[in-house]
Amino acid sequence: MTQAKAVGIGVIGLGHWGPNHVRVFGQTAGARVVVAADPSADRRRHVGNLYRDVELVETAQAVLGRADVDAVVIATPARTHFELASAALEAGKHVLLEKPMCTSIADARALFETARRTNRALIHGHVFVYNTGVRYIKDGLRRGDFGVPQYVHATRTNLGPIRPDVNVVEDLATHEITIFDYLFDCAPNWVSATGSRLLGTDREDVAFVTLEYGESTLAHVHVSWLNPQKVRTLTLVGSRRMVVWDDMEPVEPVRVYDKGVMEEPYYDSFGEFQLRLRDGDIVIPKVTSQEPLKVQADAFVRRLTSGESTVSESASGVRLVACLDAIRESLHAQGRRVAPACESLA
């Protein structure tokens, strides 16, 4: 595919999130949204009133059969992802697939292999790895600004909406797990999860998940549908500095704390306290605000036109599904540590 020809985009699924893809790809240089599909006439009518140049159809097959569609965005319920993405890849379409890739690690691996066999791009659609605050933390880790990462804690809570098809981990914690994967460039050694079903359904509505990365870096995430406050924060504690990202803070989302614990330079006896706190400056870096979904769309088009790799290639999506499988097992085993099945996909 060359840059001279605009990438023809088809969007499958026009529920809560799909229309946003129609909007951002319609604003992305080098792309053109030609068709969008949803079985609901009401949803098609709604999107048609907003984007009059986009053809609206009822079925995914009507999108996949078009010669002017080079790539599809799949924004449908997770249980449909494997079938739809497989059909798209086999039809020769590149795929941007919303999270999670699939509902089982077996399906995720099979999808990965189909993309490799058909030589089509399969990109894991996850906007938070394109968030400028998260990318600031990643760049700081790469430069060593924070020292050795010691632990990271994230919170993602709100009062609803309560999903009928997935539990709170699959709905909310997928964001943090993908962020951890992006920050640490690897899968966790193990996961441990506990949760409650306070609403009396068969799905957890509050959960606490711990993961270990590398030699000893712990990551923890608290997710809940039953919190009166909408919270979206991540704190990374390094050996040199600490950094906090608050996604609900539109102006100053990142703060770097020059704080930590130091050994005393000397002491006279074994009984004297040998550690002291270091309290330094708080720096608020300038982080340019960009819509993550738009940044993701730009990256997807560059992937197709120039071959530039994205930060959300399909392998990261497979690792996410492996983590979700392990978390599910740990929840059922009352918090037992479970190693995700994340063997090499090379």
C-alpha angles and dihedrals in degrees: 000000000000133000091242090072120062114236109249109227128200120190119208114197124032102194122111099325108022097078089058089060090050089053099046097042088049086059096043120104112239095023136093126189105221104167142008130192138206131150091225114090089201092057092046090050091049094051092042090057090053100041110030096175093061118089113229121214135174104230139047089230089063088059097044093051095059120105092207092061111090097167138015134211112214112205101162133118113300094246089066097048100091096051095043096043092046091052091048094051092047088051089057097254126138112234137219102190123194121231132314101032093213141344095249136038091233091059092044092053091046090052090049090053092047091054091050093047094048092042091231127139115253109189124188106232106223118141099194094073084060094051110117093223093053091045089052089057091047092051090048091052090049091052093044093241093142097038120226111351108243103177142337129210126194134183126195113172140146141148100271156282088183111209119219096202105048139028125251093266093055090045103043112007091059087077094056095041090054090047090051090049090052095046097047100032093223146072119264121263091227142347132215124191139179128180147162136230098215095161092058096246127126092254131076114253097183126034144168117209128188124191132181122218130188116340099335113334110138123206123191132186131187116200129179142164090199104065119113090217128064104229127180109170139141127189122193117192115201132180090253107027143000126229131197126198119195113187091191091062105086099185106036107019097160132055125179117205119203091208135119149122121288136187114247109256090231142352134190102219140022091247096059117103108264102193131066135183120251113212115188141152128318111226123199105199122206106256114183112227115236130163104254093211090056091049089050092051091051090050092049092052091048089050090057099040103038105014093243109160119240127220089244106056118161095265090067089053091053090051090052092053090048089053092049090051090051092046091051089052092047092050090054090047094052096252102322114161112257127188112224116237094244103144118160118294095197 
